[in-house]
Amino acid sequence: ISTGSVVFDPASSRAHWSVACVEDFTEIDLDACYAAIVMAAPAVRLDVVAPIDAQAGWAALRSARLDVLMSSVAPPEDANDLHAERYPDALLTHAC
């Protein structure tokens, strides 16, 4: 988000991002994520979209139709052009 000497300041940002969430067997709490973003960056606009699957999400990132993808699926091995961060594993409370 920060580029060169410009540092991203969430509190004053008026950025506009397209965000998607892909769930496989893990439930991603999009409401909590949205609430945390709005609290830290109240003027940021988010468009929440739903890709078909993780592969479609990665393709949308590469074509700039999507800015952020939250997924429980690791990026493809050829995703060197994309920035990815792994967050702590999900806490599983149910098994079927």
C-alpha positions in Angstrom: 0.0 0.0 0.0 2.9 2.4 0.7 5.0 3.3 -2.3 8.4 4.9 -2.3 8.6 7.7 0.3 4.8 8.0 0.7 3.6 6.1 3.7 0.0 4.8 3.9 -2.0 6.6 6.6 -5.3 4.7 7.1 -6.9 7.5 9.2 -6.6 10.1 6.3 -6.8 7.7 3.3 -9.6 8.1 0.8 -8.5 5.0 -1.1 -11.0 2.8 -3.0 -10.3 -1.0 -3.0 -12.1 -4.0 -4.6 -11.9 -6.8 -2.0 -12.9 -10.5 -2.3 -13.2 -13.3 0.1 -12.8 -17.0 -1.0 -13.7 -19.6 1.6 -12.9 -23.3 1.2 -13.3 -25.2 4.4 -12.3 -22.2 6.5 -14.8 -19.5 7.5 -13.4 -16.0 7.0 -15.2 -13.4 9.1 -15.7 -10.7 6.5 -17.9 -8.6 8.8 -15.2 -8.4 11.4 -12.6 -7.6 8.8 -14.8 -4.9 7.3 -15.4 -3.4 10.7 -11.7 -3.3 11.6 -10.9 -1.6 8.3 -13.6 1.0 8.7 -12.5 1.7 12.2 -8.9 2.2 11.2 -9.6 4.0 7.8 -13.1 5.5 8.0 -12.9 7.3 4.6 -11.7 4.2 2.6 -14.3 2.8 0.2 -14.5 -1.0 -0.2 -16.3 -2.9 -2.9 -16.8 -6.4 -1.7 -17.0 -8.9 -4.6 -17.4 -12.6 -4.7 -15.1 -14.5 -7.1 -16.1 -18.0 -8.2 -13.1 -19.7 -6.6 -9.5 -19.0 -5.5 -8.1 -19.4 -9.0 -10.5 -16.8 -10.3 -9.5 -14.5 -7.4 -5.8 -14.8 -8.3 -6.6 -14.0 -12.0 -8.6 -11.0 -10.9 -5.7 -9.7 -8.9 -3.4 -10.1 -11.9 -5.7 -8.2 -14.2 -6.3 -5.4 -11.6 -10.0 -6.2 -11.3 -9.4 -6.9 -7.7 -7.1 -5.2 -5.2 -7.2 -7.6 -2.2 -8.1 -11.3 -2.0 -8.6 -13.0 1.4 -8.4 -16.7 1.0 -7.6 -19.9 2.8 -5.9 -21.2 -0.4 -2.2 -20.5 -0.9 -1.3 -18.5 -4.0 -0.2 -20.5 -7.1 3.5 -21.2 -7.3 3.8 -18.8 -10.3 2.5 -15.9 -8.2 5.8 -14.1 -7.8 4.2 -11.0 -9.2 1.7 -10.8 -6.4 2.3 -9.9 -2.7 0.9 -12.5 -0.4 0.9 -12.6 3.4 0.0 -15.6 5.5 -1.9 -14.9 8.7 -2.2 -17.3 11.7 -4.1 -20.5 10.9 -7.8 -20.6 11.6 -9.1 -21.9 14.8 -11.3 -24.9 13.9 -14.2 -25.4 16.2 -16.2 -28.0 14.3 -15.2 -31.1 12.4 -17.6 -33.2 10.3 
